[in-house]
Amino acid sequence: MTASLRALLADLSRQLGDPGMDAALLGEGNTSARMQEAMLIKASGATLASAEPDDFVRLELSAALALLDDPQAGDAEVDALFSHVTTHEGRRPSVESLLHVVLYEATDAQVIAHSHPTSVTALLCSQSAERLVDGALFPDQIVVLGAHPLLVPYVDPGIELARHARLQVADHITRWGEAPRVIYLRNHGMFALGSTASEVLGMTAMAQKCARAIIAASSAGGLVFMPPDEVARIDSRPDEKYRRALLSSDRRDSTREHRPRIEEER
């Protein structure tokens, strides 16, 4: 099963890093998948566009969460943990691994894709970053990305960003009653949280489309968001929930075998 999950992540990574996606260059971005009490995540220095199955390392969630829970833990303790992983796995985990850990702790995500789509990053590096989370422009945006994406201020990647995002995700769940499907990081990039590799790939593409639409509409007289009540209706309609479930499914995706609770809910 670990071998098939590695193969799945390598395939997802290569698609995410394909120049046609315009989502990652060189060593940008990373992908991961949950595997019971651990996760597989891209090794530091590996390139998405040329990822191979052995470019992913196993990281125990409990060990990483123990660091996040320890207020005295900092960069030195993270380095010690990652060095320990390197000893066993032969490669060092991505610097952003702790944020993946936080998201697996707080959500039902089975696969996470972190990337830097050009149009999304352009907005995140502008004074209009809030436009990505202020409302929805069209129904499919809601179906694919959810009604309430989260925008996180810039924090230096690593343990401090993971701790800050942990608090913001918890606040988001309290406010909206559910976890965000997409998380935008100012001056950085985005995280897509899904059930399958195909789902997070589609979410990344949709976020890129939304960013382009925001930029184009802003230059064509201004944005017109959908009314909030219509956004809520699309987000909760049974037929749209069914369509969302179809978009998230992929019989070829072996992560389905790692998510019994999600299958039971459906």
Secondary structure as UniProt FT lines:
FT   HELIX           2..17
FT   HELIX           19..21
FT   TURN            26..27
FT   STRAND          30..35
FT   TURN            36..37
FT   STRAND          38..43
FT   TURN            44..45
FT   HELIX           48..50
FT   HELIX           53..55
FT   STRAND          56..60
FT   HELIX           61..69
FT   TURN            71..72
FT   HELIX           75..89
FT   TURN            95..96
FT   HELIX           97..106
FT   STRAND          111..115
FT   HELIX           118..124
FT   TURN            127..128
FT   HELIX           129..132
FT   HELIX           139..145
FT   STRAND          150..152
FT   TURN            157..158
FT   HELIX           159..176
FT   STRAND          182..185
FT   TURN            186..188
FT   STRAND          189..194
FT   HELIX           197..218
FT   TURN            219..221
FT   HELIX           228..236
FT   HELIX           238..248
FT   TURN            251..252
FT   HELIX           254..258
FT   HELIX           260..265
//
